[in-house]
Amino acid sequence: MKPADYELICDKSRPLSSSTTLTVAEVPDRLEDLLHLLGEAMIEGRGNHVRLTEIHLPMSRFPQMDSKFWHIPVEDCGEHPVLRLFFETQGDFTH
């Protein structure tokens, strides 16, 4: 998935309920593209008063990823070559 395509998919997932999971079937090949996509997800979430709270990705493809992306926990999705982004709505969204 190209980072520019993220906005199109995110638009399809609205309106967001109290929690939403967005699954990306085409994980970027390059770490730089993945980091850009994750950054866009954070920004988009802030703009819509939802927070990106958890990330699952194929750690075997991105061994240089840490257990956190900024303050967001990152977990290995195992054998599934997908990227999962977990969002939660907060009433008093301040971050």
Salt bridges, closest charged atoms under 4 A:
ASP11 OD1 - ARG14 NH1 2.50
ASP29 OD1 - ARG61 NH2 3.01
ASP33 OD2 - ARG30 NE 3.19
GLU40 OE2 - HIS36 NE2 3.83
GLU44 OE2 - ARG14 NH2 1.97
GLU54 OE2 - HIS56 NE2 2.57
GLU75 OE1 - HIS56 NE2 3.74
